[in-house]
Amino acid sequence: MTTAVVVGSQWGDEGKGKIIDLLSQDAEMTVRYSGGNNAGHSISNAGQKIALHLIPSGILNKTSRCVISNGTVINPEILIAEMNNLKQHGITIDHLTISDRAHVIFPYHILQDLQQENDRRTIGDPLGTTKNGIGPAYMDKIQRIGIRVADLLNRDKLNQQLKFNLMQKQRVLDTELFDQLPPLDELVEKYYQMGQVLKPYISDTGSVVNQAIDRNQRVLFEGAQGAMLDVDHGTYPYVTSSNPVSGGACIGASIGPKAIDHVIGVGKAYVSRVGDGPFPTEQDNSIGDYIRETAHEYGVVTHRPRRIGWFDAFLMKYSAQINGFTGLVINCMDVLTGFKTVKLCTGYKLDGQLIDFYPASNEVLNQVTPVYEELPGWSEDITQVTSFAELPVNAQNYLNRIAELTKIPIAGFSIGPDRDQTVQIQNIW
């Protein structure tokens, strides 16, 4: 048995999609276990760039079964559009499977998201959500009024559930927003018909995944967002509404913890963040601007400019603690080419004293002072290297120092966006 969970180790946008795409070439199954279409995974292969939001990044490998599991929340309209887009690019989706237990996003979830974000903005404290209804859909799940994919296949049941939910949402939504919703019968018919489109792909994915594990197949689990956006362990409340950490794969894909062999953390050679929230190593200056423009750091979903900072090894140690990383992939090494010196954050000081814990309080995080270690940079073009040994010595030293500070072995690194620009050091399969 060989299974691996791939987790974003920072605040998302670390390039998980390309690593999953690469590893899935030798996997027999790729499983998306959390989040919704608030995720944006970009895959670049042979000059073709594809943005995925719900469908697992392993979809390009037609011999690898792709699973959207029970821990996700699905907007069927977005999913069907994404399926059609892949078909138009000549990519088969016959190997896609969708959980009958995954919860469904409805228009009222999106309106709830919009209303809450607007309300928070009036007090100067927006969360910076994607306004795709992800959080409200998870809220309904916990309130036990959620509607699951299986319910889309039963028109009478769907009608009954939606009738009740619309009563609830009328009490929650402002009148002008609630009035934007279609009538009950239109909503039922639309979602029932989308259920019929999805029906050939719907299955009990828990059984599908566990059968693959029992057959000793290579199974890859794909998290969305990043560990520092985890609803329990991230910089709350500036987080997502699910558990993208490695442990989320157990609940989100219906597997036991003993089924996981490897946990691969994916990070950038620097750090980026979209939206609000604390960011101790942020470079709101010419350095951040240069990295943003060089790396085209704009959100896949929101297109918002990403905030940029130096690599934070202290944050990475915390991320390793909550995920149990067995290896680390560092993307975007090429972006740092040309810096005379590069910096690594080795710790945080609070009131002049080094701390040995990652603060839960955002107020405290906003007060910490990052402690930096400066290393010589490199100027050589590294976009064609095919091994660690081919990297300039200073680039090798940078990766080695990250491994020393975080106590996580480097499993690979990337020197460009394409699949063949990722160099594997540790072969998990």
C-alpha positions as CSV (number, residue, x, y, z in Angstrom):
1,M,0.0,0.0,0.0
2,T,1.3,3.5,-0.9
3,T,-0.8,6.5,-0.2
4,A,0.2,10.2,0.0
5,V,-1.5,13.4,1.1
6,V,-0.4,16.6,-0.6
7,V,-1.0,19.7,1.6
8,G,-0.4,23.3,1.1
9,S,2.0,24.3,3.9
10,Q,1.5,28.0,3.9
11,W,-1.6,30.2,3.1
12,G,-2.6,28.5,-0.1
13,D,-1.5,29.2,-3.7
14,E,1.7,27.2,-3.1
15,G,1.5,25.3,-6.4
16,K,-0.1,22.2,-5.1
17,G,-1.9,21.6,-8.4
18,K,1.3,21.1,-10.4
19,I,2.7,18.7,-7.7
20,I,-0.5,16.7,-7.7
21,D,-0.5,16.7,-11.5
22,L,3.1,15.3,-11.4
23,L,2.5,12.7,-8.7
24,S,-0.8,11.6,-10.2
25,Q,1.0,10.4,-13.4
26,D,2.0,7.3,-11.3
27,A,-1.1,7.2,-9.1
28,E,-4.0,5.0,-9.7
29,M,-6.4,7.3,-7.8
30,T,-6.5,11.0,-7.0
31,V,-8.9,12.2,-4.3
32,R,-10.0,15.8,-3.5
33,Y,-11.0,15.8,0.2
34,S,-12.0,19.3,1.3
35,G,-13.1,22.7,0.2
36,G,-15.1,23.8,-2.8
37,N,-14.7,26.1,-5.8
38,N,-13.0,28.6,-3.6
39,A,-9.9,26.6,-4.5
40,G,-7.9,27.4,-7.6
41,H,-5.3,24.9,-8.9
42,S,-3.5,25.9,-12.0
43,I,-1.9,23.2,-14.2
44,S,0.5,24.0,-17.0
45,N,1.5,21.2,-19.3
46,A,2.9,21.3,-22.9
47,G,2.0,25.0,-23.1
48,Q,-1.6,24.4,-22.1
49,K,-2.7,26.1,-18.9
50,I,-5.9,24.8,-17.2
51,A,-7.5,26.2,-14.0
52,L,-9.3,23.7,-11.8
53,H,-11.6,24.6,-8.9
54,L,-13.4,21.3,-8.0
55,I,-12.1,18.6,-10.2
56,P,-8.9,16.9,-8.8
57,S,-5.6,18.0,-10.4
58,G,-4.9,14.4,-11.4
59,I,-7.6,14.6,-14.1
60,L,-5.0,14.9,-16.9
61,N,-4.0,11.3,-16.2
62,K,-6.9,9.3,-17.7
63,T,-5.7,6.1,-16.1
64,S,-6.0,7.6,-12.6
65,R,-9.4,7.6,-11.2
66,C,-10.4,11.1,-9.9
67,V,-12.6,11.4,-6.8
68,I,-14.4,14.4,-5.4
69,S,-15.1,13.0,-1.9
70,N,-17.6,13.6,0.9
71,G,-15.6,16.4,2.6
72,T,-16.1,18.8,-0.3
73,V,-18.9,21.2,-0.9
74,I,-20.1,21.2,-4.6
75,N,-21.7,23.9,-6.7
76,P,-23.1,21.7,-9.4
77,E,-23.3,24.6,-11.9
78,I,-19.6,25.3,-11.5
79,L,-18.7,21.6,-11.6
80,I,-20.6,21.0,-14.8
81,A,-19.1,24.0,-16.4
82,E,-15.6,22.8,-15.4
83,M,-16.4,19.3,-16.8
84,N,-17.5,20.8,-20.1
85,N,-14.4,23.0,-20.2
86,L,-12.2,20.0,-19.9
87,K,-14.0,18.2,-22.6
88,Q,-13.6,21.2,-24.9
89,H,-9.8,20.9,-24.3
90,G,-10.0,17.3,-25.4
91,I,-9.6,16.0,-21.8
92,T,-11.7,12.9,-20.9
93,I,-13.6,13.0,-17.6
94,D,-14.8,9.4,-17.8
95,H,-12.6,8.6,-14.8
96,L,-14.3,11.2,-12.6
97,T,-16.3,10.0,-9.5
98,I,-18.4,12.3,-7.3
99,S,-19.4,11.5,-3.7
100,D,-23.1,11.1,-3.0
101,R,-22.4,12.4,0.5
102,A,-20.8,15.7,-0.6
103,H,-22.9,18.8,0.3
104,V,-24.4,21.1,-2.3
105,I,-24.0,24.8,-2.6
106,F,-27.2,26.7,-3.5
107,P,-27.7,30.4,-4.5
108,Y,-28.8,31.3,-1.0
109,H,-25.4,30.2,0.3
110,I,-23.7,32.7,-2.0
111,L,-26.1,35.4,-0.9
112,Q,-25.4,34.6,2.7
113,D,-21.6,34.8,2.0
114,L,-22.0,38.2,0.3
115,Q,-24.2,39.6,3.1
116,Q,-21.9,38.5,5.9
117,E,-18.8,39.9,4.1
118,N,-20.6,43.2,3.4
119,D,-21.7,43.4,7.1
120,R,-18.1,42.8,8.2
121,R,-16.8,45.4,5.8
122,T,-19.0,48.0,7.5
123,I,-17.1,47.5,10.8
124,G,-13.7,47.4,8.9
125,D,-13.1,43.7,9.4
126,P,-13.7,41.8,6.2
127,L,-12.5,38.2,6.0
128,G,-11.7,38.4,2.3
129,T,-13.8,35.3,1.3
130,T,-14.3,34.4,-2.3
131,K,-18.1,34.9,-1.9
132,N,-18.7,31.5,-3.4
133,G,-21.0,30.3,-0.6
134,I,-18.4,27.8,0.8
135,G,-18.7,28.8,4.5
136,P,-22.5,29.0,4.5
137,A,-22.7,25.5,2.9
138,Y,-20.6,24.1,5.6
139,M,-22.7,25.9,8.2
140,D,-25.8,24.1,6.9
141,K,-24.0,20.8,7.0
142,I,-23.2,21.3,10.7
143,Q,-26.8,22.6,11.3
144,R,-28.0,19.4,9.7
145,I,-30.1,21.2,7.1
146,G,-27.6,20.6,4.3
147,I,-28.6,19.0,1.0
148,R,-26.3,16.4,-0.3
149,V,-25.5,15.2,-3.8
150,A,-27.6,12.1,-3.3
151,D,-30.6,14.3,-2.7
152,L,-30.4,15.9,-6.1
153,L,-31.5,12.6,-7.6
154,N,-34.9,12.6,-5.7
155,R,-37.1,15.4,-6.9
156,D,-39.7,15.0,-4.1
157,K,-37.0,14.9,-1.4
158,L,-35.2,17.9,-2.9
159,N,-38.5,19.9,-3.0
160,Q,-39.2,19.1,0.7
161,Q,-35.7,20.1,1.8
162,L,-35.5,23.2,-0.3
163,K,-38.9,24.4,0.9
164,F,-37.7,24.1,4.5
165,N,-34.4,25.7,3.8
166,L,-35.9,28.7,2.0
167,M,-38.1,29.3,5.1
168,Q,-34.9,29.4,7.2
169,K,-33.0,31.6,4.8
170,Q,-35.9,34.1,4.6
171,R,-35.2,34.7,8.3
172,V,-31.5,35.2,7.8
173,L,-31.2,37.1,4.5
174,D,-32.0,40.7,4.0
175,T,-35.3,41.1,2.0
176,E,-33.6,42.6,-1.1
177,L,-31.2,39.6,-1.2
178,F,-33.8,36.9,-0.5
179,D,-36.0,38.4,-3.3
180,Q,-33.1,37.6,-5.7
181,L,-33.6,33.9,-5.3
182,P,-35.6,31.9,-7.9
183,P,-39.0,30.5,-6.9
184,L,-39.0,27.1,-5.2
185,D,-40.2,25.2,-8.2
186,E,-37.6,26.7,-10.5
187,L,-34.8,25.9,-7.9
188,V,-36.0,22.3,-7.5
189,E,-36.2,21.7,-11.3
190,K,-32.8,23.3,-12.0
191,Y,-30.9,21.3,-9.4
192,Y,-32.8,18.1,-10.2
193,Q,-31.7,18.4,-13.8
194,M,-28.1,19.1,-12.8
195,G,-28.3,16.0,-10.7
196,Q,-29.3,14.0,-13.7
197,V,-26.3,15.4,-15.6
198,L,-24.0,14.3,-12.7
199,K,-25.8,11.0,-12.1
200,P,-23.4,8.8,-14.1
201,Y,-20.5,10.0,-12.0
202,I,-22.1,9.8,-8.5
203,S,-21.0,7.0,-6.2
204,D,-20.2,6.0,-2.7
205,T,-16.7,7.3,-2.9
206,G,-15.8,6.1,0.6
207,S,-16.1,2.5,-0.6
208,V,-14.3,3.3,-3.9
209,V,-11.3,4.8,-2.1
210,N,-11.0,2.1,0.6
211,Q,-11.3,-0.6,-2.1
212,A,-8.4,1.0,-3.9
213,I,-6.3,1.0,-0.7
214,D,-7.2,-2.6,0.0
215,R,-5.9,-3.5,-3.5
216,N,-2.6,-1.8,-2.6
217,Q,-3.1,0.9,-5.3
218,R,-1.2,4.2,-5.2
219,V,-3.7,6.7,-3.9
220,L,-3.1,10.5,-3.8
221,F,-5.1,12.7,-1.6
222,E,-5.4,16.4,-2.6
223,G,-6.1,19.1,-0.1
224,A,-7.4,22.6,-1.0
225,Q,-6.1,26.0,0.3
226,G,-3.3,25.7,2.8
227,A,-2.6,24.6,6.3
228,M,-2.5,28.1,7.7
229,L,-6.1,28.6,6.4
230,D,-7.4,25.6,8.3
231,V,-10.5,26.5,10.3
232,D,-9.0,25.0,13.5
233,H,-5.3,25.5,13.1
234,G,-5.0,28.6,10.9
235,T,-5.1,32.3,11.6
236,Y,-8.7,32.3,12.6
237,P,-11.1,33.9,11.5
238,Y,-9.1,34.7,8.4
239,V,-9.3,31.0,7.3
240,T,-11.3,28.7,5.1
241,S,-14.3,26.8,6.4
242,S,-12.8,23.3,6.3
243,N,-9.8,21.3,7.3
244,P,-7.2,21.3,4.5
245,V,-4.6,19.8,6.9
246,S,-3.5,16.2,6.3
247,G,-5.9,14.9,9.0
248,G,-8.8,16.3,7.0
249,A,-8.2,13.5,4.5
250,C,-9.4,11.0,7.0
251,I,-12.8,12.6,7.5
252,G,-13.1,14.2,4.1
253,A,-12.3,11.0,2.2
254,S,-13.7,8.3,4.6
255,I,-10.4,6.7,5.4
256,G,-8.6,5.7,8.7
257,P,-5.4,7.4,9.8
258,K,-3.4,4.2,9.4
259,A,-4.1,4.4,5.7
260,I,-1.8,7.4,5.2
261,D,1.9,6.6,4.3
262,H,3.3,10.0,3.3
263,V,2.4,13.6,3.8
264,I,4.0,16.0,1.4
265,G,3.9,19.7,2.2
266,V,4.1,22.1,-0.7
267,G,5.5,25.6,-0.2
268,K,7.0,28.4,-2.2
269,A,10.5,29.7,-1.9
270,Y,8.8,32.7,-0.4
271,V,5.3,33.1,1.1
272,S,2.1,34.6,-0.4
273,R,-1.3,35.3,1.0
274,V,-4.6,36.5,-0.5
275,G,-6.9,38.6,1.6
276,D,-6.7,39.8,5.1
277,G,-5.1,38.3,8.2
278,P,-1.7,38.5,9.9
279,F,1.4,38.0,7.8
280,P,4.6,38.5,9.9
281,T,7.1,38.3,7.0
282,E,5.1,40.4,4.6
283,Q,7.2,42.7,2.3
284,D,4.9,45.6,1.4
285,N,7.6,47.2,-0.5
286,S,9.7,47.0,-3.8
287,I,10.8,43.4,-2.9
288,G,7.2,42.2,-2.6
289,D,6.2,44.1,-5.7
290,Y,9.1,42.5,-7.7
291,I,8.3,39.0,-6.6
292,R,4.5,39.5,-7.3
293,E,5.1,40.7,-10.8
294,T,7.9,38.2,-11.6
295,A,5.8,35.3,-10.4
296,H,2.4,36.7,-11.6
297,E,1.1,36.4,-8.1
298,Y,-2.6,37.0,-8.6
299,G,-5.4,34.8,-7.3
300,V,-6.7,32.0,-9.6
301,V,-10.3,32.4,-8.2
302,T,-10.4,36.1,-7.2
303,H,-7.6,37.6,-9.4
304,R,-6.7,39.7,-6.4
305,P,-3.0,40.6,-6.0
306,R,-1.3,38.3,-3.5
307,R,0.6,39.7,-0.5
308,I,4.3,38.6,-0.6
309,G,6.8,37.8,2.2
310,W,10.1,36.1,2.8
311,F,10.1,32.4,3.5
312,D,8.9,31.7,7.1
313,A,10.6,28.7,8.6
314,F,9.0,29.3,11.9
315,L,5.5,29.1,10.3
316,M,6.7,26.0,8.4
317,K,7.7,24.2,11.6
318,Y,4.2,24.8,13.0
319,S,2.7,23.6,9.7
320,A,4.8,20.4,10.0
321,Q,3.6,20.0,13.6
322,I,-0.1,20.0,12.6
323,N,0.4,17.9,9.4
324,G,3.2,15.5,10.1
325,F,5.1,16.2,6.9
326,T,7.4,13.5,5.6
327,G,8.7,15.6,2.8
328,L,8.6,19.2,1.5
329,V,8.4,20.5,-2.0
330,I,9.6,24.0,-2.6
331,N,8.2,25.7,-5.7
332,C,9.2,28.9,-7.5
333,M,12.9,28.7,-6.8
334,D,13.4,30.5,-10.1
335,V,11.6,33.6,-8.9
336,L,14.3,34.3,-6.4
337,T,17.0,34.3,-9.0
338,G,18.8,37.6,-9.2
339,F,18.6,38.6,-5.5
340,K,22.0,39.4,-4.1
341,T,20.8,38.1,-0.7
342,V,17.7,36.2,0.3
343,K,16.2,36.0,3.8
344,L,14.7,33.2,5.9
345,C,12.6,33.9,9.0
346,T,13.9,31.6,11.7
347,G,11.7,32.7,14.6
348,Y,9.4,35.4,16.1
349,K,10.2,37.8,19.0
350,L,7.4,39.0,21.2
351,D,8.3,41.9,23.6
352,G,11.9,41.3,22.7
353,Q,11.9,37.6,23.6
354,L,11.9,34.6,21.2
355,I,8.7,32.5,21.5
356,D,8.5,28.7,21.0
357,F,4.8,28.5,19.9
358,Y,2.7,29.8,17.0
359,P,0.3,32.3,18.5
360,A,-3.5,31.7,18.2
361,S,-4.2,35.4,18.7
362,N,-4.0,37.6,15.6
363,E,-3.4,40.6,17.8
364,V,-0.3,38.9,19.1
365,L,0.8,37.8,15.6
366,N,0.5,41.4,14.5
367,Q,2.9,42.4,17.3
368,V,5.6,39.8,16.7
369,T,8.9,40.8,15.1
370,P,10.3,38.2,12.6
371,V,14.0,37.2,13.1
372,Y,15.8,36.8,9.8
373,E,18.8,35.0,8.6
374,E,20.4,36.3,5.5
375,L,21.9,34.0,2.9
376,P,23.8,34.8,-0.4
377,G,21.5,34.7,-3.4
378,W,22.2,33.4,-6.9
379,S,22.1,35.0,-10.4
380,E,22.4,31.9,-12.6
381,D,19.4,30.8,-14.8
382,I,18.1,27.7,-13.1
383,T,15.0,27.1,-15.3
384,Q,16.7,24.2,-17.1
385,V,18.2,22.2,-14.2
386,T,17.2,18.6,-13.8
387,S,18.8,17.7,-10.5
388,F,19.7,19.2,-7.1
389,A,23.4,18.9,-8.0
390,E,22.9,21.2,-11.0
391,L,21.6,24.1,-8.9
392,P,24.0,26.9,-8.0
393,V,25.7,26.3,-4.7
394,N,23.8,29.2,-3.1
395,A,20.4,27.8,-4.2
396,Q,21.4,24.4,-2.8
397,N,22.4,26.1,0.5
398,Y,19.0,27.8,0.6
399,L,17.1,24.6,0.3
400,N,19.4,22.8,2.7
401,R,18.9,25.6,5.3
402,I,15.1,25.3,4.9
403,A,15.4,21.6,5.6
404,E,17.7,22.2,8.7
405,L,15.4,24.9,10.2
406,T,12.1,22.9,9.6
407,K,13.6,19.4,10.2
408,I,11.7,18.3,7.0
409,P,13.6,16.6,4.2
410,I,13.3,18.3,0.8
411,A,11.3,16.0,-1.5
412,G,11.6,18.2,-4.5
413,F,11.7,21.7,-5.9
414,S,10.4,23.6,-9.0
415,I,12.2,26.0,-11.3
416,G,9.2,26.9,-13.5
417,P,5.5,26.3,-14.1
418,D,5.6,23.3,-16.3
419,R,5.4,19.7,-15.1
420,D,8.9,18.9,-16.4
421,Q,10.3,21.9,-14.4
422,T,9.7,20.1,-11.1
423,V,12.7,18.1,-9.8
424,Q,11.9,15.2,-7.6
425,I,14.5,14.3,-4.9
426,Q,12.4,11.9,-2.9
427,N,10.2,9.4,-4.9
428,I,7.2,8.6,-2.8
429,W,6.0,5.9,-5.1
